Amino acid sequence: MEKGFLDKVEDNAAVRIWSERMQQEKSDSLAEGYGDEIRQLFYSNYGDLPYLLDIKIDKHLFRALTQYWNPAYSCFTFGKVDLVPTVEEYTTLLWCPKWVAARIKQKGDSKCIPWKNLRDLILAHPDVKKRVDVFALSIYGLVVFPKALGYVDEAISNLFDRLDKGVTPIPTILAETFRSLNACRRAGEGRSIGCMQLLLVWFHSHFWKVEKVSYRVFSENYSPLKELVATPRRDDITEEKWMAIFQNL
């Protein structure tokens, strides 16, 4: 798979880079900078969505993993073992029973909103709730559904017109991920419009060694995505090494 493919995926995570810079300048995270009440507002409306900003794409793992995607059955095939992310698994990882979003479809002639404009709104809008919504919209457009580099598809903004309907975005996230994997597998290259960060977290969750079962996993407030993000991982494993690991599963 060509290097340009992963470059495009990473470039579209500009919101994460900006968030990290703001954290350094303010000595705190964006949400914490607005206080506990605002942070609670964000998580109650959008689940663990912000943790996706902390996920960096492992190029070698992703290249190796994509080669084991089976387009015919829409699953990863490792020898005699088949694995595929499910709606239930993604819902658990994102901890989003209260997520509210409409299904988002690809439109070749769709209009896009520049990230710079959204960033300015987050910093300057007088309504705190609006700032929270715009920040969530940016994560959706640049990380979860990265269609145009540095831009958010205008169609994604439609999900905020249905905030009270309680429609989960998980099936749409999975559909876009599967479609993107199928296209990349057939062509051997391409640009992903699925959420690769969440896919890699899902993969790690199946091979996550736990020494002890913490009582926290039974808590209503337990966040598997937060736990996985905080778990140290090696980033020096080559694509060839990952291929060898997969061949021996």
Backbone bond lengths (Angstrom), bond angles and torsions (degrees), N, CA, C in turn:
res aa  C-N    CA-C-N  psi(-1)  N-CA   C-N-CA  omega(-1)  CA-C   N-CA-C  phi
1 M - - - 1.450 - - 1.520 109.71 -
2 E 1.310 117.69 137.37 1.446 120.56 -173.01 1.525 111.95 -71.07
3 K 1.319 115.53 150.42 1.459 121.81 -179.15 1.525 111.06 -60.93
4 G 1.338 116.41 -35.13 1.450 120.21 -177.52 1.513 113.70 -58.64
5 F 1.300 116.85 -28.91 1.460 121.40 -179.46 1.522 111.05 -60.45
6 L 1.330 115.99 -50.46 1.455 119.35 -177.91 1.515 111.87 -74.81
7 D 1.317 117.26 -29.16 1.457 119.61 176.49 1.526 110.19 -59.88
8 K 1.325 115.76 -42.62 1.459 120.23 -178.83 1.522 110.94 -65.04
9 V 1.332 116.29 -39.11 1.455 119.71 178.94 1.519 110.27 -62.62
10 E 1.334 116.42 -45.59 1.459 120.37 -176.89 1.526 111.55 -69.94
11 D 1.340 117.08 -38.74 1.457 120.26 -178.53 1.520 111.40 -59.09
12 N 1.321 116.34 -31.90 1.450 119.35 -175.96 1.517 113.17 -80.96
13 A 1.316 118.24 5.70 1.461 122.05 175.06 1.522 110.21 -97.61
14 A 1.332 116.07 33.35 1.466 120.60 -178.30 1.514 111.79 -58.75
15 V 1.322 116.52 -29.91 1.457 119.76 179.61 1.521 110.90 -62.01
16 R 1.335 117.91 -34.80 1.467 120.89 178.81 1.524 110.58 -67.39
17 I 1.342 115.86 -44.18 1.467 120.15 -179.61 1.529 110.10 -62.03
18 W 1.328 115.99 -43.85 1.464 120.04 179.58 1.521 110.52 -63.95
19 S 1.341 116.60 -42.05 1.460 120.55 179.86 1.521 111.23 -61.18
20 E 1.347 116.44 -41.75 1.460 120.25 179.27 1.529 110.86 -64.44
21 R 1.331 116.44 -40.38 1.466 119.77 179.89 1.525 110.69 -65.04
22 M 1.332 116.34 -41.71 1.455 119.90 178.22 1.524 111.03 -64.03
23 Q 1.328 115.93 -35.62 1.461 119.94 179.19 1.524 110.15 -64.51
24 Q 1.335 116.63 -41.72 1.457 120.40 179.68 1.525 111.11 -66.19
25 E 1.324 116.11 -40.95 1.464 119.80 -178.18 1.523 112.19 -68.92
26 K 1.349 115.98 -37.24 1.455 120.03 -176.74 1.521 112.42 -97.49
27 S 1.360 116.21 -0.57 1.464 122.04 -178.27 1.517 111.40 57.63
28 D 1.306 116.96 32.10 1.450 121.23 179.68 1.518 108.27 -169.22
29 S 1.336 116.67 171.19 1.458 119.89 178.18 1.526 109.19 -81.79
30 L 1.314 116.16 165.23 1.462 119.82 179.29 1.522 111.13 -60.33
31 A 1.326 115.39 -47.11 1.462 119.25 -177.66 1.518 111.21 -64.05
32 E 1.340 116.89 -44.01 1.453 120.38 -179.02 1.519 110.76 -66.08
33 G 1.322 115.93 -29.60 1.454 119.91 178.73 1.519 112.00 -63.67
34 Y 1.334 117.29 -25.32 1.448 120.86 179.25 1.526 112.08 -94.77
35 G 1.340 118.51 0.06 1.450 121.33 176.31 1.512 112.89 95.98
36 D 1.336 114.26 166.55 1.461 121.25 -176.08 1.525 112.34 -61.59
37 E 1.320 116.49 -37.67 1.464 119.59 -177.77 1.523 111.37 -62.89
38 I 1.333 116.75 -42.72 1.460 120.63 -179.75 1.520 110.76 -70.28
39 R 1.330 115.86 -39.13 1.460 119.09 178.40 1.532 110.25 -61.71
40 Q 1.346 116.19 -41.48 1.460 120.19 177.91 1.516 110.84 -63.95
41 L 1.321 116.38 -37.89 1.463 121.10 178.57 1.519 110.50 -60.09
42 F 1.335 115.93 -42.96 1.463 119.88 -179.15 1.524 110.65 -64.58
43 Y 1.332 117.25 -51.11 1.461 120.07 -175.67 1.527 112.49 -69.04
44 S 1.327 118.10 -32.05 1.462 119.63 179.21 1.523 111.03 -69.71
45 N 1.333 116.72 -30.73 1.466 120.45 -179.75 1.519 113.42 -88.27
46 Y 1.342 116.84 -33.23 1.466 119.79 -170.58 1.523 114.57 -125.81
47 G 1.320 117.85 12.84 1.456 119.98 176.72 1.519 112.45 61.01
48 D 1.327 116.28 -142.22 1.466 121.86 -176.78 1.523 112.78 -93.66
49 L 1.310 116.97 21.75 1.463 122.08 -179.89 1.529 113.79 -48.23
50 P 1.350 120.56 -42.24 1.472 119.67 -176.83 1.522 114.45 -61.08
51 Y 1.331 117.93 -25.93 1.461 119.44 -178.57 1.526 112.32 -65.34
52 L 1.327 117.20 -19.87 1.465 119.70 177.15 1.524 111.09 -62.79
53 L 1.329 116.77 -23.52 1.461 120.15 179.22 1.522 111.68 -67.79
54 D 1.333 116.69 -20.22 1.468 120.72 -178.83 1.523 112.69 -90.68
55 I 1.329 116.87 -2.97 1.466 120.63 -178.24 1.519 109.62 -91.10
56 K 1.315 116.45 118.01 1.462 121.03 175.58 1.527 108.72 -101.08
57 I 1.315 115.24 137.55 1.462 120.20 -175.47 1.522 110.65 -74.50
58 D 1.315 115.89 125.13 1.465 122.48 174.51 1.529 107.15 -83.27
59 K 1.324 117.36 104.09 1.464 121.69 -174.95 1.523 111.89 -58.58
60 H 1.320 116.12 -45.04 1.464 119.63 -176.14 1.529 111.03 -65.89
61 L 1.324 116.08 -43.79 1.460 119.68 178.99 1.518 110.56 -63.97
62 F 1.333 117.13 -43.18 1.456 119.53 -177.36 1.525 111.69 -65.08
63 R 1.340 116.69 -42.23 1.467 119.58 178.77 1.528 110.74 -61.23
64 A 1.339 115.80 -44.05 1.464 119.61 -179.11 1.523 110.84 -67.97
65 L 1.321 116.75 -42.73 1.459 121.31 -177.69 1.523 111.50 -62.94
66 T 1.320 116.72 -40.34 1.463 121.04 -178.91 1.522 111.91 -61.19
67 Q 1.316 117.11 -32.39 1.464 120.58 -179.18 1.526 112.35 -69.37
68 Y 1.323 117.16 -14.87 1.462 120.57 178.85 1.524 112.01 -101.59
69 W 1.334 116.13 6.94 1.460 119.61 176.36 1.517 109.38 -76.89
70 N 1.328 117.12 130.14 1.460 123.26 -178.39 1.531 108.89 -105.29
71 P 1.352 117.78 100.57 1.469 120.26 -177.29 1.523 113.35 -61.60
72 A 1.324 117.13 -30.42 1.463 120.37 -177.15 1.526 111.67 -64.80
73 Y 1.326 116.46 -34.86 1.465 120.83 -177.17 1.531 112.99 -114.61
74 S 1.335 116.35 0.94 1.470 121.72 -179.72 1.523 111.89 51.75
75 C 1.328 114.69 54.93 1.459 120.13 177.77 1.523 109.08 -157.09
76 F 1.322 116.40 165.76 1.458 121.35 172.76 1.521 107.58 -88.22
77 T 1.329 116.68 131.11 1.462 121.21 -179.79 1.520 109.45 -116.66
78 F 1.335 115.63 113.67 1.463 122.08 177.30 1.523 107.41 -113.25
79 G 1.333 116.32 93.75 1.459 119.28 -176.40 1.521 110.03 64.35
80 K 1.338 116.17 -115.93 1.461 120.84 179.19 1.532 112.12 -98.53
81 V 1.310 115.68 7.76 1.465 120.33 -177.73 1.527 110.39 -107.40
82 D 1.318 116.44 127.10 1.462 122.12 176.07 1.528 109.46 -109.72
83 L 1.316 115.91 134.50 1.462 121.57 177.60 1.523 109.17 -133.03
84 V 1.318 116.01 140.25 1.464 119.99 177.27 1.527 108.38 -151.41
85 P 1.330 117.80 136.35 1.466 118.86 176.96 1.521 110.75 -68.06
86 T 1.318 116.69 140.96 1.458 121.80 -178.65 1.526 110.54 -114.77
87 V 1.314 115.14 165.73 1.463 120.64 177.72 1.525 110.13 -58.84
88 E 1.341 116.05 -42.24 1.460 120.04 -178.58 1.526 111.60 -63.66
89 E 1.344 116.73 -41.37 1.463 120.26 -179.27 1.525 111.48 -66.47
90 Y 1.321 116.63 -45.22 1.465 119.71 179.75 1.532 111.08 -65.49
91 T 1.325 116.50 -38.62 1.458 120.17 178.22 1.523 110.80 -62.36
92 T 1.342 115.95 -40.68 1.465 120.66 178.55 1.522 111.16 -67.02
93 L 1.339 116.81 -43.70 1.463 120.22 -179.05 1.522 111.78 -62.52
94 L 1.318 116.12 -41.40 1.464 119.64 -177.77 1.524 112.77 -86.57
95 W 1.347 115.29 -10.98 1.465 120.57 177.98 1.516 109.90 49.19
96 C 1.336 114.86 57.87 1.466 118.26 -170.94 1.520 114.12 -126.30
97 P 1.330 119.70 50.74 1.464 118.86 176.72 1.519 113.09 -62.47
98 K 1.356 116.91 -21.03 1.465 120.14 -178.83 1.519 112.29 -102.87
99 W 1.329 116.50 5.98 1.468 117.90 178.49 1.516 108.86 -59.59
100 V 1.301 116.22 140.54 1.457 119.99 179.18 1.513 108.56 -130.50
101 A 1.328 116.09 112.09 1.459 120.16 -179.06 1.506 109.26 -157.86
102 A 1.313 116.57 151.18 1.455 121.37 177.14 1.513 109.26 -92.92
103 R 1.298 117.17 162.95 1.459 120.70 177.30 1.518 109.93 -68.47
104 I 1.325 114.38 135.24 1.463 120.47 -174.82 1.519 109.26 -108.98
105 K 1.329 117.24 127.67 1.463 120.86 -177.61 1.523 110.39 -112.36
106 Q 1.327 114.21 151.71 1.463 120.05 177.69 1.527 110.04 -74.50
107 K 1.324 116.72 136.07 1.463 121.89 175.61 1.515 108.04 -133.83
108 G 1.331 115.62 117.58 1.455 119.20 -176.04 1.515 113.83 -62.43
109 D 1.343 117.83 -28.74 1.465 120.44 -177.72 1.527 111.57 -107.47
110 S 1.311 116.64 23.65 1.463 119.89 -176.40 1.522 111.73 -71.06
111 K 1.328 115.78 154.30 1.455 121.42 175.96 1.523 109.13 -86.58
112 C 1.333 116.09 154.00 1.462 120.35 -177.88 1.524 110.70 -127.61
113 I 1.329 115.24 151.22 1.461 122.04 178.91 1.525 108.63 -105.41
114 P 1.330 119.25 125.04 1.467 120.90 179.37 1.528 111.22 -63.03
115 W 1.324 116.35 137.99 1.460 121.48 177.87 1.526 110.82 -58.29
116 K 1.325 117.28 -35.40 1.468 120.60 -178.78 1.529 110.91 -58.90
117 N 1.330 116.78 -40.46 1.462 120.28 179.69 1.529 111.55 -65.28
118 L 1.340 115.36 -41.02 1.462 119.61 178.89 1.524 110.69 -66.57
119 R 1.316 115.57 -39.96 1.466 120.59 179.60 1.527 110.54 -60.49
120 D 1.332 116.17 -42.96 1.464 120.32 179.31 1.529 111.36 -63.47
121 L 1.341 116.25 -36.87 1.460 120.29 178.17 1.525 111.40 -65.41
122 I 1.345 115.87 -41.56 1.465 120.46 179.89 1.525 110.71 -59.63
123 L 1.306 115.91 -38.51 1.464 120.48 -176.55 1.527 113.24 -79.98
124 A 1.343 116.76 -30.55 1.463 118.75 -168.75 1.526 116.12 -114.63
125 H 1.329 119.17 -15.35 1.463 119.52 -174.45 1.528 110.60 -64.50
126 P 1.338 117.81 133.61 1.473 120.51 -177.80 1.527 114.31 -71.53
127 D 1.328 117.59 -21.44 1.465 121.84 -178.70 1.527 109.46 -91.20
128 V 1.335 116.57 115.07 1.467 121.14 -177.23 1.520 111.24 -61.92
129 K 1.336 117.31 -41.00 1.466 120.81 179.62 1.522 110.28 -60.59
130 K 1.332 116.96 -39.03 1.465 120.50 178.76 1.529 110.76 -65.35
131 R 1.330 116.55 -38.58 1.465 119.73 178.95 1.524 110.51 -62.66
132 V 1.330 115.57 -41.17 1.466 120.34 178.19 1.522 110.30 -62.29
133 D 1.342 116.58 -44.45 1.466 120.85 -179.69 1.530 111.72 -63.96
134 V 1.327 116.88 -42.07 1.466 120.39 -178.78 1.523 110.93 -67.28
135 F 1.330 116.99 -38.10 1.462 119.97 177.50 1.526 110.13 -63.67
136 A 1.338 116.92 -42.48 1.463 120.73 177.19 1.523 110.83 -63.63
137 L 1.332 116.50 -41.61 1.465 121.05 177.64 1.525 110.78 -59.14
138 S 1.324 116.77 -39.93 1.467 121.08 179.84 1.523 111.23 -64.15
139 I 1.330 116.61 -41.21 1.466 119.83 178.70 1.523 110.16 -64.60
140 Y 1.339 115.93 -43.07 1.464 119.61 177.09 1.527 111.14 -57.95
141 G 1.319 116.59 -48.91 1.461 120.73 -172.88 1.507 114.85 -75.08
142 L 1.342 117.88 -32.03 1.468 120.84 -175.65 1.518 113.74 -99.19
143 V 1.335 117.80 -23.64 1.466 120.93 -175.61 1.527 112.19 -115.39
144 V 1.340 117.26 -50.36 1.467 120.15 -176.23 1.525 111.93 -77.67
145 F 1.332 117.52 -43.72 1.464 122.13 179.01 1.524 109.78 -125.86
146 P 1.333 118.34 69.40 1.474 121.18 -176.33 1.523 112.22 -77.03
147 K 1.314 117.20 93.17 1.464 120.08 -177.53 1.521 112.41 -92.65
148 A 1.332 117.84 -54.28 1.465 122.09 -179.11 1.521 108.74 -115.99
149 L 1.331 116.31 132.55 1.458 120.83 -175.20 1.526 111.89 -62.25
150 G 1.331 115.88 122.68 1.452 120.09 178.44 1.515 114.32 77.68
151 Y 1.332 117.34 7.44 1.462 121.63 -177.79 1.524 109.83 -134.74
152 V 1.324 115.16 154.91 1.461 121.84 175.88 1.521 108.06 -110.30
153 D 1.327 116.42 126.57 1.455 121.24 178.79 1.529 109.10 -58.93
154 E 1.321 116.14 128.37 1.463 120.64 -177.99 1.526 111.64 -59.33
155 A 1.333 116.46 -29.02 1.466 119.76 -179.13 1.525 111.68 -62.30
156 I 1.338 116.63 -28.44 1.462 120.04 -178.86 1.525 110.84 -65.58
157 S 1.325 116.34 -28.94 1.474 119.17 -179.91 1.525 111.80 -64.33
158 N 1.335 116.97 -18.34 1.464 120.26 179.95 1.525 112.09 -64.39
159 L 1.348 116.07 -24.42 1.459 118.33 -178.18 1.533 111.33 -63.93
160 F 1.325 117.33 -25.99 1.459 119.96 -179.41 1.524 112.65 -78.93
161 D 1.337 116.89 -7.37 1.459 120.08 174.88 1.520 111.12 -81.26
162 R 1.347 116.51 -7.63 1.464 120.21 -176.40 1.528 110.55 -124.98
163 L 1.287 116.91 37.13 1.463 121.27 -173.92 1.524 113.81 -60.57
164 D 1.304 117.69 -26.30 1.464 120.10 -175.04 1.527 113.54 -98.48
165 K 1.319 117.59 6.57 1.464 119.79 -175.57 1.521 113.63 -93.65
166 G 1.331 117.10 -11.98 1.461 120.50 174.29 1.511 115.13 64.97
167 V 1.324 118.77 30.33 1.466 121.95 178.85 1.525 109.30 -84.26
168 T 1.324 117.61 126.56 1.462 120.75 -178.49 1.524 111.68 -79.10
169 P 1.333 118.23 140.37 1.463 121.53 178.26 1.524 113.00 -87.52
170 I 1.323 117.84 -3.00 1.465 121.06 -173.18 1.528 113.03 -58.15
171 P 1.351 120.30 -47.33 1.473 118.82 178.57 1.525 112.77 -57.22
172 T 1.327 116.99 -36.87 1.462 120.88 179.01 1.519 110.94 -68.09
173 I 1.333 116.98 -41.92 1.466 120.80 177.95 1.520 110.20 -60.46
174 L 1.333 117.18 -44.60 1.465 120.93 179.08 1.521 111.23 -65.16
175 A 1.326 117.26 -43.63 1.466 120.70 -178.97 1.524 111.10 -60.64
176 E 1.340 116.86 -43.63 1.462 120.47 178.95 1.526 111.12 -66.04
177 T 1.327 116.71 -38.10 1.466 120.85 179.13 1.519 110.72 -64.96
178 F 1.335 117.22 -46.56 1.465 120.98 179.94 1.522 110.94 -62.99
179 R 1.333 116.16 -44.48 1.464 120.05 -178.74 1.524 110.58 -62.47
180 S 1.319 116.27 -41.06 1.461 120.89 -179.78 1.524 111.44 -67.10
181 L 1.337 116.76 -42.74 1.467 120.58 178.21 1.527 110.83 -63.23
182 N 1.327 116.66 -41.10 1.463 120.19 177.91 1.524 111.12 -60.17
183 A 1.328 116.31 -46.10 1.464 120.75 -178.81 1.522 111.51 -64.80
184 C 1.326 117.10 -43.69 1.468 120.82 -179.59 1.524 111.59 -67.66
185 R 1.321 116.10 -36.13 1.473 120.10 -179.69 1.518 110.86 -67.97
186 R 1.329 116.37 -39.50 1.463 119.66 -179.83 1.521 111.54 -69.56
187 A 1.327 115.96 -42.97 1.463 120.23 -175.06 1.521 113.13 -86.70
188 G 1.329 116.93 -21.16 1.457 120.41 -176.64 1.512 112.22 81.36
189 E 1.328 116.74 -0.03 1.464 122.48 178.12 1.517 107.33 -165.09
190 G 1.313 115.91 179.88 1.453 120.12 178.61 1.506 110.80 138.54
191 R 1.321 115.37 -179.73 1.457 119.96 -179.63 1.516 109.40 -111.06
192 S 1.320 116.78 128.74 1.454 121.07 -178.34 1.518 110.76 -79.65
193 I 1.331 116.18 136.68 1.458 120.25 172.04 1.520 109.43 -116.21
194 G 1.333 116.08 13.77 1.450 120.93 173.74 1.521 109.02 -96.99
195 C 1.312 116.35 167.70 1.462 120.58 -179.29 1.525 109.12 -85.26
196 M 1.336 116.06 93.50 1.456 120.93 -177.39 1.528 112.09 -68.28
197 Q 1.330 116.49 -30.22 1.460 119.07 178.27 1.526 110.81 -59.94
198 L 1.324 116.10 -46.66 1.457 120.36 -178.82 1.525 111.09 -68.22
199 L 1.332 117.01 -36.31 1.461 120.63 177.91 1.525 111.03 -61.66
200 L 1.328 117.19 -43.14 1.462 120.25 -179.46 1.524 111.13 -69.63
201 V 1.325 117.61 -35.27 1.466 120.43 175.35 1.520 109.82 -63.81
202 W 1.337 116.60 -42.99 1.467 120.59 177.00 1.524 110.21 -58.70
203 F 1.328 117.33 -44.61 1.465 121.02 -179.97 1.526 110.39 -59.79
204 H 1.325 116.67 -49.11 1.466 120.31 -179.23 1.528 111.49 -61.79
205 S 1.322 117.66 -31.69 1.463 120.28 -178.05 1.520 112.07 -65.36
206 H 1.343 117.18 -22.62 1.465 120.48 178.80 1.522 112.13 -85.70
207 F 1.315 117.00 -12.89 1.463 120.41 -178.36 1.526 110.70 -126.97
208 W 1.314 115.53 26.74 1.457 122.11 -177.22 1.516 108.94 -89.62
209 K 1.321 116.81 112.51 1.456 121.61 -179.03 1.520 109.73 -82.15
210 V 1.325 116.05 124.16 1.459 121.22 179.95 1.518 108.65 -115.93
211 E 1.333 116.72 122.32 1.461 120.92 -179.16 1.525 110.98 -71.68
212 K 1.319 116.53 -41.50 1.460 121.43 -179.96 1.522 108.89 -135.16
213 V 1.315 115.02 153.18 1.460 119.45 175.00 1.516 107.71 -90.98
214 S 1.306 116.68 114.62 1.457 120.75 -178.54 1.520 110.09 -79.12
215 Y 1.332 115.42 145.38 1.462 119.39 177.58 1.520 111.34 -61.39
216 R 1.347 117.06 -20.28 1.458 120.45 -176.82 1.522 112.92 -63.51
217 V 1.333 117.37 -26.80 1.470 118.73 -177.20 1.516 111.65 -65.80
218 F 1.338 117.25 -16.31 1.459 120.43 179.22 1.525 111.86 -96.67
219 S 1.317 115.78 2.97 1.456 120.44 -178.96 1.517 110.62 -86.11
220 E 1.332 116.14 146.95 1.464 120.65 177.78 1.521 111.42 -62.95
221 N 1.324 116.29 -27.83 1.463 120.77 -176.73 1.520 113.32 -93.23
222 Y 1.341 116.75 4.43 1.468 119.33 -179.44 1.526 110.01 -68.03
223 S 1.323 116.30 134.27 1.463 121.90 -179.23 1.521 109.88 -118.44
224 P 1.333 118.79 104.65 1.469 120.36 179.10 1.519 112.50 -63.58
225 L 1.329 117.55 -35.07 1.462 119.93 179.68 1.526 110.46 -66.53
226 K 1.318 116.75 -42.55 1.467 120.55 177.44 1.522 110.49 -61.46
227 E 1.326 116.32 -41.30 1.464 121.18 179.57 1.526 111.03 -64.18
228 L 1.320 116.20 -43.14 1.462 120.41 -179.81 1.524 111.70 -67.62
229 V 1.319 116.47 -38.90 1.463 120.34 178.62 1.524 110.68 -62.42
230 A 1.330 116.45 -36.52 1.464 121.14 -177.31 1.527 113.02 -79.10
231 T 1.335 117.35 -10.63 1.463 120.88 -178.41 1.527 110.43 -79.90
232 P 1.334 118.72 122.00 1.474 121.08 179.90 1.527 111.36 -61.35
233 R 1.333 116.33 138.97 1.460 120.71 179.21 1.519 110.00 -135.51
234 R 1.318 115.50 146.80 1.462 120.28 176.99 1.526 109.51 -75.23
235 D 1.315 115.71 141.81 1.464 120.18 177.50 1.525 111.40 -121.04
236 D 1.345 115.65 15.80 1.463 119.79 -177.44 1.526 112.62 -109.69
237 I 1.346 116.78 13.98 1.464 120.36 178.86 1.525 108.73 -83.61
238 T 1.312 117.05 125.70 1.464 121.54 -176.33 1.524 111.31 -75.66
239 E 1.323 115.20 164.49 1.464 120.08 176.88 1.520 110.49 -60.48
240 E 1.330 117.38 -40.16 1.466 121.39 179.80 1.526 110.91 -62.45
241 K 1.335 116.37 -39.84 1.461 120.34 179.23 1.520 110.91 -66.10
242 W 1.334 116.66 -41.37 1.460 119.99 177.11 1.526 110.65 -62.30
243 M 1.330 116.35 -40.73 1.464 119.97 178.43 1.521 110.67 -60.11
244 A 1.324 116.13 -42.12 1.466 120.48 179.28 1.528 110.76 -64.79
245 I 1.322 116.76 -38.93 1.467 120.76 178.38 1.523 110.33 -63.36
246 F 1.336 116.66 -45.43 1.459 120.42 -178.80 1.529 111.66 -65.02
247 Q 1.314 116.74 -35.68 1.463 120.51 -179.19 1.520 112.03 -66.57
248 N 1.321 117.01 -21.16 1.462 120.90 -177.65 1.526 113.42 -104.29
249 L 1.318 116.66 10.53 1.463 119.17 178.23 1.525 110.51 -70.93
